[in-house]
């Protein structure tokens, strides 16, 4: 074949062109410290149509802990970014913000060294500033007063730079990291510590402490102000002694030792005093905290014990929700108790719907579950609470509380039957019971009710339908009108209209061979829904008959 002069010139030009194409060696010599070990690293750009997980452009991890790749030869400008496989893991700047595309001018560069500051899906580690985002303020916050942040970065003073800014619905302030500071310690205030943030009852709260370099944004919610406490009926919780051993020395003071006073057994600041009625009381400031405590007569050698002289578990109370805490002490550690073979059951609270001067009974395995046997009727103490003394004949009592019949027994806050209460006779001398509702006394009109499955067996097939099987559809386990809808986080719900006063039901996956069971795979009694107590009922499923059941 004859080669023309033109062909020779074109071939020579192509050789010169190819020789002029340069390869670029891309190196990543620094990645964030929280980069997951073993994650791949990709480069993406205008050379691969910005595909963030293109396996052709996966970097190699080298022995010197750097990452590298040779880009194909080319001309002009390369634009690129790094990812860990998709755009949710794309690189960001030091504070987690969007970055411009990186650029390489091929004519100028043979090797490009890169450092990655942070990842989109992970908190930035070395951001030199921190944004405090205020997600909520108390309703009584004055509209005309500025909110500021005060802390170790500004000597606990407020200034214009520390004021909370408003942008749309967002309240925020950005703090630069002081030289040498590892932690930001701060509080929000309306100008000074005397108007600083507090809990919702106006009690002082600890300083907030956040490490620098771990998060670029910290969300905070202010519950209350020191000088403007919210009121919840009463800002004090009353602790009252309702019973003392007969051999209690009359001149001894009684103290509260708790997690609030480092468990000091004789702290004068926590002494019971007599009120105008002669009751021994202590007023605790209301807090959004849980109190653990015991009562002493001044030392751990004369602390309260059970009637047999054994140490008792710490008493516990949530100071946010409690109003009156009733305490009955049976014996002291240093004084032998009088013999007493009774267990006292105290009805700590009753529903607001309870009729005046009710007859209340205990039904259980000690009286053949008789709901109105006179021997097991509660008595009313002078202080207004109800109590019952029963013999210690068994180690364990199973029981429920009634008003004389099973139609008016106790139910839970949602109107559902509760499991039998179990009380161990040998663990305590007093059992406190809270009755949430009475079965025959609904508290509201509920034309519809939503049933939410809060807990589903882990082996539930993802695509299986979940059915409600009630008594009002002739117990059809595959009624397509009664299929639960799926919510976020694996929860399911269904809303049904009211049917009479109560509905019995079970849950299936579309047949009685796939019905719910208890945690041991045994059949369970029909669930009972009593209408008129709540708009929403929450239930939990343990197992399915065909997936671990054995009956």
NUTORLO-893477 format. One record per residue (C-alpha): residue number from 1; residue in three letters; y, x, z. Coordinates in steps of 0.2 Angstrom, whole numbers, always signed. Example, Ala and Ser with C-alpha at 12.3 -4.5 7.8 and 13.67 -1.06 7.14 Angstrom:
PT    n  res     py     px     pz
PT    1  ALA    -22    +62    +39
PT    2  SER     -5    +68    +36
END
This chain:
PT    n  res     py     px     pz
PT    1  UNK     +0     +0     +0
PT    2  UNK    +17     +7     -5
PT    3  UNK    +30     +8     +9
PT    4  UNK    +47     +5     +5
PT    5  UNK    +62    +14    +11
PT    6  UNK    +68     -2    +20
PT    7  UNK    +52     -5    +29
PT    8  UNK    +53    +13    +35
PT    9  UNK    +71    +11    +42
PT   10  UNK    +66     -6    +51
PT   11  UNK    +51     +3    +59
PT   12  UNK    +62    +17    +65
PT   13  UNK    +75     +5    +72
PT   14  UNK    +61     -4    +81
PT   15  UNK    +55    +12    +89
PT   16  UNK    +73    +16    +94
PT   17  UNK    +75     -1   +102
PT   18  UNK    +59     -1   +112
PT   19  UNK    +63    +17   +118
PT   20  UNK    +80    +10   +124
PT   21  UNK    +72     -4   +134
PT   22  UNK    +71     +2   +152
PT   23  UNK    +60     -4   +166
PT   24  UNK    +67     -7   +183
PT   25  UNK    +57     -3   +199
PT   26  UNK    +62    -16   +213
PT   27  UNK    +59    -11   +231
PT   28  UNK    +61    -21   +247
PT   29  UNK    +62     -9   +261
PT   30  UNK    +67    -22   +275
PT   31  UNK    +62    -40   +279
PT   32  UNK    +66    -50   +294
PT   33  UNK    +56    -47   +310
PT   34  UNK    +49    -64   +311
PT   35  UNK    +42    -64   +293
PT   36  UNK    +24    -70   +295
PT   37  UNK    +11    -57   +294
PT   38  UNK     +1    -58   +278
PT   39  UNK    +13    -69   +269
PT   40  UNK    +15    -64   +251
PT   41  UNK    +32    -59   +243
PT   42  UNK    +38    -64   +226
PT   43  UNK    +53    -60   +215
PT   44  UNK    +60    -74   +204
PT   45  UNK    +74    -74   +192
PT   46  UNK    +80    -77   +174
PT   47  UNK    +65    -67   +168
PT   48  UNK    +52    -80   +173
PT   49  UNK    +62    -96   +172
PT   50  UNK    +65    -95   +191
PT   51  UNK    +47    -99   +196
PT   52  UNK    +47    -95   +215
PT   53  UNK    +28    -92   +216
PT   54  UNK    +24    -84   +199
PT   55  UNK     +9    -73   +203
PT   56  UNK    +14    -61   +189
PT   57  UNK    +29    -57   +200
PT   58  UNK    +21    -55   +217
PT   59  UNK    +26    -39   +225
PT   60  UNK    +14    -25   +231
PT   61  UNK    +14    -21   +250
PT   62  UNK    +14     -2   +251
PT   63  UNK     +7    +10   +264
PT   64  UNK    +25    +14   +270
PT   65  UNK    +28     -4   +274
PT   66  UNK    +39     -7   +259
PT   67  UNK    +36    -20   +245
PT   68  UNK    +38    -16   +226
PT   69  UNK    +36    -21   +209
PT   70  UNK    +40    -15   +191
PT   71  UNK    +50    -28   +181
PT   72  UNK    +46    -29   +162
PT   73  UNK    +57    -18   +151
PT   74  UNK    +73    -27   +145
PT   75  UNK    +91    -27   +142
PT   76  UNK   +107    -33   +150
PT   77  UNK   +108    -41   +167
PT   78  UNK    +94    -47   +178
PT   79  UNK    +97    -61   +191
PT   80  UNK    +85    -63   +204
PT   81  UNK    +80    -69   +222
PT   82  UNK    +65    -66   +234
PT   83  UNK    +54    -80   +241
PT   84  UNK    +37    -81   +250
PT   85  UNK    +30    -93   +237
PT   86  UNK    +42   -108   +235
PT   87  UNK    +60   -113   +237
PT   88  UNK    +58   -119   +255
PT   89  UNK    +55   -100   +259
PT   90  UNK    +69    -93   +249
PT   91  UNK    +79    -78   +256
PT   92  UNK    +95    -82   +265
PT   93  UNK   +110    -72   +272
PT   94  UNK   +111    -65   +290
PT   95  UNK   +115    -82   +297
PT   96  UNK   +104    -92   +287
PT   97  UNK   +117    -97   +274
PT   98  UNK   +114    -98   +255
PT   99  UNK   +116    -82   +246
PT  100  UNK   +122    -78   +228
PT  101  UNK   +109    -72   +215
PT  102  UNK   +105    -54   +216
PT  103  UNK   +110    -44   +200
PT  104  UNK   +104    -28   +192
PT  105  UNK   +112    -21   +177
PT  106  UNK    +98    -12   +168
PT  107  UNK   +108     +1   +159
PT  108  UNK   +114     +7   +176
PT  109  UNK    +99     +6   +187
PT  110  UNK    +81    +13   +187
PT  111  UNK    +77     +8   +205
PT  112  UNK    +84     -6   +215
PT  113  UNK    +83     -6   +234
PT  114  UNK    +84    -23   +243
PT  115  UNK    +85    -29   +261
PT  116  UNK    +81    -47   +266
PT  117  UNK    +91    -54   +280
PT  118  UNK    +83    -70   +284
PT  119  UNK    +72    -84   +277
PT  120  UNK    +76   -102   +274
PT  121  UNK    +62   -109   +284
PT  122  UNK    +64    -97   +299
PT  123  UNK    +78    -95   +312
PT  124  UNK    +89    -80   +308
PT  125  UNK    +87    -66   +320
PT  126  UNK   +102    -55   +319
PT  127  UNK   +117    -67   +316
PT  128  UNK   +133    -60   +323
PT  129  UNK   +139    -78   +328
PT  130  UNK   +132    -94   +334
PT  131  UNK   +137   -112   +331
PT  132  UNK   +136   -125   +345
PT  133  UNK   +134   -142   +338
PT  134  UNK   +138   -156   +350
PT  135  UNK   +126   -171   +347
PT  136  UNK   +132   -182   +360
PT  137  UNK   +146   -185   +373
PT  138  UNK   +146   -198   +388
PT  139  UNK   +153   -215   +383
PT  140  UNK   +167   -213   +396
PT  141  UNK   +174   -197   +388
PT  142  UNK   +193   -199   +386
PT  143  UNK   +197   -199   +368
PT  144  UNK   +214   -190   +370
PT  145  UNK   +206   -174   +379
PT  146  UNK   +200   -159   +370
PT  147  UNK   +182   -153   +373
PT  148  UNK   +180   -134   +375
PT  149  UNK   +167   -121   +378
PT  150  UNK   +169   -109   +392
PT  151  UNK   +157    -95   +396
PT  152  UNK   +154    -76   +397
PT  153  UNK   +162    -73   +380
PT  154  UNK   +179    -79   +386
PT  155  UNK   +179    -75   +404
PT  156  UNK   +175    -94   +408
PT  157  UNK   +192    -99   +402
PT  158  UNK   +197   -111   +388
PT  159  UNK   +208   -107   +374
PT  160  UNK   +212   -114   +356
PT  161  UNK   +198   -104   +349
PT  162  UNK   +185   -111   +360
PT  163  UNK   +189   -129   +357
PT  164  UNK   +176   -141   +349
PT  165  UNK   +181   -145   +331
PT  166  UNK   +178   -161   +322
PT  167  UNK   +172   -162   +304
PT  168  UNK   +167   -180   +299
PT  169  UNK   +154   -185   +313
PT  170  UNK   +150   -167   +318
PT  171  UNK   +157   -159   +333
PT  172  UNK   +155   -140   +333
PT  173  UNK   +162   -123   +338
PT  174  UNK   +157   -106   +331
PT  175  UNK   +156    -91   +344
PT  176  UNK   +157    -73   +338
PT  177  UNK   +144    -62   +347
PT  178  UNK   +153    -51   +360
PT  179  UNK   +150    -32   +358
PT  180  UNK   +134    -28   +368
PT  181  UNK   +130    -46   +373
PT  182  UNK   +112    -52   +372
PT  183  UNK   +115    -69   +379
PT  184  UNK   +127    -83   +377
PT  185  UNK   +130    -92   +394
PT  186  UNK   +141   -107   +393
PT  187  UNK   +146   -125   +398
PT  188  UNK   +156   -138   +390
PT  189  UNK   +171   -144   +398
PT  190  UNK   +187   -154   +396
PT  191  UNK   +198   -140   +402
PT  192  UNK   +191   -132   +418
PT  193  UNK   +176   -131   +429
PT  194  UNK   +182   -146   +439
PT  195  UNK   +179   -156   +423
PT  196  UNK   +164   -147   +416
PT  197  UNK   +148   -156   +410
PT  198  UNK   +136   -163   +423
PT  199  UNK   +121   -174   +423
PT  200  UNK   +123   -192   +420
PT  201  UNK   +126   -195   +438
PT  202  UNK   +140   -182   +440
PT  203  UNK   +129   -169   +448
PT  204  UNK   +132   -150   +443
PT  205  UNK   +120   -143   +430
PT  206  UNK   +115   -125   +428
PT  207  UNK   +124   -115   +415
PT  208  UNK   +117   -116   +397
PT  209  UNK   +109    -99   +392
PT  210  UNK   +105    -95   +374
PT  211  UNK    +99    -78   +367
PT  212  UNK   +110    -71   +352
PT  213  UNK   +101    -67   +336
PT  214  UNK    +87    -80   +337
PT  215  UNK    +96    -96   +331
PT  216  UNK   +112    -98   +321
PT  217  UNK   +114   -116   +327
PT  218  UNK   +111   -123   +344
PT  219  UNK   +112   -142   +348
PT  220  UNK   +118   -148   +364
PT  221  UNK   +121   -166   +372
PT  222  UNK   +132   -169   +386
PT  223  UNK   +125   -182   +399
PT  224  UNK   +140   -183   +410
PT  225  UNK   +156   -175   +418
PT  226  UNK   +158   -168   +435
PT  227  UNK   +174   -178   +438
PT  228  UNK   +168   -194   +429
PT  229  UNK   +150   -199   +435
PT  230  UNK   +141   -214   +428
PT  231  UNK   +136   -227   +441
PT  232  UNK   +119   -234   +441
PT  233  UNK   +121   -248   +454
PT  234  UNK   +121   -234   +467
PT  235  UNK   +123   -215   +465
PT  236  UNK   +111   -212   +480
PT  237  UNK    +93   -214   +482
PT  238  UNK    +88   -220   +499
PT  239  UNK    +73   -212   +508
PT  240  UNK    +67   -222   +523
PT  241  UNK    +54   -220   +536
PT  242  UNK    +44   -236   +537
PT  243  UNK    +30   -229   +549
PT  244  UNK    +28   -215   +561
PT  245  UNK    +13   -210   +572
PT  246  UNK    +14   -218   +589
PT  247  UNK    +13   -200   +597
PT  248  UNK    +28   -194   +588
PT  249  UNK    +40   -185   +600
PT  250  UNK    +55   -197   +601
PT  251  UNK    +68   -183   +602
PT  252  UNK    +61   -173   +587
PT  253  UNK    +72   -173   +571
PT  254  UNK    +63   -176   +555
PT  255  UNK    +67   -166   +539
PT  256  UNK    +64   -166   +521
PT  257  UNK    +56   -149   +514
PT  258  UNK    +57   -149   +495
PT  259  UNK    +58   -140   +479
PT  260  UNK    +77   -144   +480
PT  261  UNK    +79   -133   +496
PT  262  UNK    +66   -119   +493
PT  263  UNK    +54   -128   +504
PT  264  UNK    +63   -124   +520
PT  265  UNK    +55   -135   +533
PT  266  UNK    +69   -136   +545
PT  267  UNK    +85   -137   +534
PT  268  UNK    +99   -146   +543
PT  269  UNK   +106   -152   +527
PT  270  UNK    +90   -162   +524
PT  271  UNK    +89   -171   +541
PT  272  UNK    +84   -190   +543
PT  273  UNK    +97   -200   +553
PT  274  UNK    +97   -217   +560
PT  275  UNK   +107   -231   +551
PT  276  UNK   +115   -246   +559
PT  277  UNK    +98   -255   +559
PT  278  UNK    +90   -241   +568
PT  279  UNK    +80   -235   +553
PT  280  UNK    +77   -216   +549
PT  281  UNK    +85   -213   +532
PT  282  UNK    +91   -199   +521
PT  283  UNK   +102   -202   +506
PT  284  UNK    +98   -191   +491
PT  285  UNK   +111   -189   +477
PT  286  UNK   +104   -197   +461
PT  287  UNK    +98   -184   +448
PT  288  UNK    +89   -183   +432
PT  289  UNK    +75   -173   +441
PT  290  UNK    +59   -175   +449
PT  291  UNK    +58   -171   +468
PT  292  UNK    +43   -165   +477
PT  293  UNK    +43   -165   +495
PT  294  UNK    +35   -167   +512
PT  295  UNK    +42   -172   +529
PT  296  UNK    +42   -160   +544
PT  297  UNK    +48   -160   +562
PT  298  UNK    +56   -143   +559
PT  299  UNK    +42   -131   +554
PT  300  UNK    +26   -130   +544
PT  301  UNK    +16   -131   +560
PT  302  UNK    +22   -148   +563
PT  303  UNK    +22   -155   +545
PT  304  UNK    +15   -172   +541
PT  305  UNK     -4   -173   +537
PT  306  UNK    -17   -187   +534
PT  307  UNK    -24   -196   +548
PT  308  UNK    -39   -183   +549
PT  309  UNK    -27   -169   +551
PT  310  UNK    -29   -162   +533
PT  311  UNK    -14   -157   +522
PT  312  UNK     -8   -170   +510
PT  313  UNK     -2   -167   +492
PT  314  UNK    +17   -166   +489
PT  315  UNK    +25   -183   +488
PT  316  UNK    +34   -185   +471
PT  317  UNK    +48   -196   +465
PT  318  UNK    +59   -197   +450
PT  319  UNK    +77   -197   +457
PT  320  UNK    +84   -204   +441
PT  321  UNK    +74   -221   +442
PT  322  UNK    +71   -223   +460
PT  323  UNK    +82   -234   +472
PT  324  UNK    +72   -234   +488
PT  325  UNK    +58   -222   +493
PT  326  UNK    +48   -229   +507
PT  327  UNK    +38   -216   +518
PT  328  UNK    +24   -219   +530
PT  329  UNK    +18   -204   +540
PT  330  UNK     +1   -206   +548
PT  331  UNK     -1   -189   +558
PT  332  UNK     +7   -173   +562
PT  333  UNK     -2   -156   +560
PT  334  UNK     +1   -151   +578
PT  335  UNK     -3   -167   +587
PT  336  UNK    -21   -175   +585
PT  337  UNK    -19   -192   +577
PT  338  UNK    -26   -208   +586
PT  339  UNK    -43   -214   +578
PT  340  UNK    -39   -225   +563
PT  341  UNK    -53   -230   +551
PT  342  UNK    -42   -241   +540
PT  343  UNK    -34   -238   +523
PT  344  UNK    -17   -246   +521
PT  345  UNK    -12   -253   +504
PT  346  UNK     +6   -255   +502
PT  347  UNK    +14   -265   +487
PT  348  UNK    +28   -253   +483
PT  349  UNK    +36   -265   +471
PT  350  UNK    +34   -283   +464
PT  351  UNK    +40   -290   +447
PT  352  UNK    +56   -299   +448
PT  353  UNK    +47   -315   +442
PT  354  UNK    +37   -316   +458
PT  355  UNK    +39   -333   +467
PT  356  UNK    +47   -333   +484
PT  357  UNK    +35   -331   +499
PT  358  UNK    +20   -328   +487
PT  359  UNK     +2   -327   +493
PT  360  UNK     -4   -311   +486
PT  361  UNK    -23   -305   +487
PT  362  UNK    -33   -290   +484
PT  363  UNK    -49   -293   +473
PT  364  UNK    -62   -279   +471
PT  365  UNK    -79   -272   +474
PT  366  UNK    -77   -274   +493
PT  367  UNK    -76   -294   +492
PT  368  UNK    -87   -298   +476
PT  369  UNK    -70   -299   +466
PT  370  UNK    -65   -315   +475
PT  371  UNK    -47   -317   +469
PT  372  UNK    -41   -327   +484
PT  373  UNK    -51   -323   +499
PT  374  UNK    -40   -325   +515
PT  375  UNK    -47   -309   +523
PT  376  UNK    -39   -299   +509
PT  377  UNK    -22   -307   +509
PT  378  UNK     -7   -296   +510
PT  379  UNK     +5   -298   +525
PT  380  UNK    +23   -296   +524
PT  381  UNK    +32   -283   +535
PT  382  UNK    +48   -285   +543
PT  383  UNK    +56   -273   +530
PT  384  UNK    +51   -285   +516
PT  385  UNK    +36   -275   +508
PT  386  UNK    +18   -282   +508
PT  387  UNK     +3   -272   +515
PT  388  UNK    -15   -274   +518
PT  389  UNK    -26   -264   +530
PT  390  UNK    -45   -263   +525
PT  391  UNK    -60   -255   +533
PT  392  UNK    -65   -238   +526
PT  393  UNK    -83   -243   +522
PT  394  UNK    -84   -235   +505
PT  395  UNK    -78   -219   +497
PT  396  UNK    -71   -228   +482
PT  397  UNK    -62   -245   +480
PT  398  UNK    -60   -254   +463
PT  399  UNK    -48   -268   +464
PT  400  UNK    -34   -278   +456
PT  401  UNK    -20   -288   +464
PT  402  UNK    -19   -307   +461
PT  403  UNK     -9   -322   +467
PT  404  UNK    -24   -331   +471
PT  405  UNK    -33   -333   +454
PT  406  UNK    -37   -323   +439
PT  407  UNK    -25   -333   +428
PT  408  UNK    -11   -325   +439
PT  409  UNK    -17   -308   +441
PT  410  UNK     -7   -292   +438
PT  411  UNK     -4   -285   +421
PT  412  UNK     +5   -270   +414
PT  413  UNK    +23   -269   +407
PT  414  UNK    +17   -276   +390
PT  415  UNK     +7   -290   +397
PT  416  UNK    -10   -282   +394
PT  417  UNK    -24   -282   +406
PT  418  UNK    -25   -266   +416
PT  419  UNK    -41   -256   +420
PT  420  UNK    -47   -259   +438
PT  421  UNK    -37   -248   +450
PT  422  UNK    -48   -234   +458
PT  423  UNK    -43   -229   +476
PT  424  UNK    -53   -215   +485
PT  425  UNK    -54   -220   +503
PT  426  UNK    -56   -202   +509
PT  427  UNK    -41   -194   +500
PT  428  UNK    -27   -204   +508
PT  429  UNK    -23   -215   +522
PT  430  UNK    -10   -226   +512
PT  431  UNK    -11   -231   +494
PT  432  UNK     +5   -237   +486
PT  433  UNK     +4   -249   +472
PT  434  UNK    +17   -255   +459
PT  435  UNK    +14   -272   +451
PT  436  UNK    +22   -273   +434
PT  437  UNK    +20   -291   +429
PT  438  UNK    +10   -307   +433
PT  439  UNK     -1   -313   +419
PT  440  UNK     +5   -331   +421
PT  441  UNK    +24   -327   +422
PT  442  UNK    +30   -320   +405
PT  443  UNK    +48   -313   +406
PT  444  UNK    +54   -317   +388
PT  445  UNK    +52   -327   +372
PT  446  UNK    +42   -317   +359
PT  447  UNK    +39   -326   +343
PT  448  UNK    +33   -310   +335
PT  449  UNK    +25   -295   +343
PT  450  UNK    +22   -277   +335
PT  451  UNK     +6   -268   +340
PT  452  UNK     +7   -249   +338
PT  453  UNK     -8   -238   +338
PT  454  UNK     -1   -222   +347
PT  455  UNK    -17   -212   +347
PT  456  UNK    -30   -212   +333
PT  457  UNK    -47   -203   +334
PT  458  UNK    -46   -186   +326
PT  459  UNK    -60   -189   +314
PT  460  UNK    -53   -205   +306
PT  461  UNK    -54   -204   +287
PT  462  UNK    -36   -202   +280
PT  463  UNK    -38   -216   +267
PT  464  UNK    -47   -229   +277
PT  465  UNK    -38   -245   +281
PT  466  UNK    -36   -251   +299
PT  467  UNK    -39   -269   +303
PT  468  UNK    -33   -280   +317
PT  469  UNK    -48   -292   +321
PT  470  UNK    -41   -306   +332
PT  471  UNK    -48   -323   +339
PT  472  UNK    -36   -333   +328
PT  473  UNK    -44   -327   +311
PT  474  UNK    -62   -331   +317
PT  475  UNK    -65   -313   +320
PT  476  UNK    -65   -308   +302
PT  477  UNK    -66   -288   +302
PT  478  UNK    -59   -287   +284
PT  479  UNK    -45   -299   +283
PT  480  UNK    -33   -290   +271
PT  481  UNK    -18   -300   +279
PT  482  UNK    -21   -290   +295
PT  483  UNK    -20   -272   +289
PT  484  UNK    -10   -260   +299
PT  485  UNK     +3   -250   +290
PT  486  UNK     +5   -231   +293
PT  487  UNK    +19   -223   +301
PT  488  UNK    +25   -205   +303
PT  489  UNK    +15   -193   +314
PT  490  UNK     -2   -203   +311
PT  491  UNK     +4   -219   +320
PT  492  UNK     +0   -236   +314
PT  493  UNK     +8   -253   +317
PT  494  UNK     +6   -272   +313
PT  495  UNK    +18   -286   +317
PT  496  UNK    +10   -304   +320
PT  497  UNK    +17   -321   +325
PT  498  UNK    +13   -328   +342
PT  499  UNK     -3   -338   +344
PT  500  UNK     -3   -348   +360
PT  501  UNK     -1   -338   +376
PT  502  UNK    -14   -325   +373
PT  503  UNK    -24   -317   +359
PT  504  UNK    -41   -307   +361
PT  505  UNK    -44   -294   +348
PT  506  UNK    -52   -278   +343
PT  507  UNK    -48   -264   +330
PT  508  UNK    -60   -260   +315
PT  509  UNK    -60   -249   +299
PT  510  UNK    -67   -264   +289
PT  511  UNK    -83   -270   +297
PT  512  UNK    -91   -272   +314
PT  513  UNK   -101   -256   +310
PT  514  UNK    -85   -247   +310
PT  515  UNK    -77   -255   +326
PT  516  UNK    -68   -245   +340
PT  517  UNK    -78   -239   +355
PT  518  UNK    -74   -231   +371
PT  519  UNK    -73   -212   +373
PT  520  UNK    -92   -212   +376
PT  521  UNK    -96   -222   +361
PT  522  UNK   -100   -238   +371
PT  523  UNK    -94   -255   +366
PT  524  UNK    -77   -261   +374
PT  525  UNK    -72   -278   +380
PT  526  UNK    -60   -288   +369
PT  527  UNK    -43   -282   +371
PT  528  UNK    -31   -295   +378
PT  529  UNK    -13   -298   +372
PT  530  UNK     -3   -309   +383
PT  531  UNK    +13   -315   +375
PT  532  UNK    +30   -315   +383
PT  533  UNK    +31   -298   +390
PT  534  UNK    +37   -286   +377
PT  535  UNK    +41   -286   +358
PT  536  UNK    +30   -271   +356
PT  537  UNK    +13   -266   +362
PT  538  UNK     +6   -248   +362
PT  539  UNK    -13   -245   +362
PT  540  UNK    -24   -230   +360
PT  541  UNK    -41   -229   +351
PT  542  UNK    -54   -217   +357
PT  543  UNK    -69   -217   +345
PT  544  UNK    -76   -227   +330
PT  545  UNK    -94   -234   +331
PT  546  UNK   -100   -225   +315
PT  547  UNK    -91   -208   +319
PT  548  UNK    -98   -203   +336
PT  549  UNK   -103   -220   +343
PT  550  UNK   -121   -223   +349
PT  551  UNK   -124   -241   +351
END
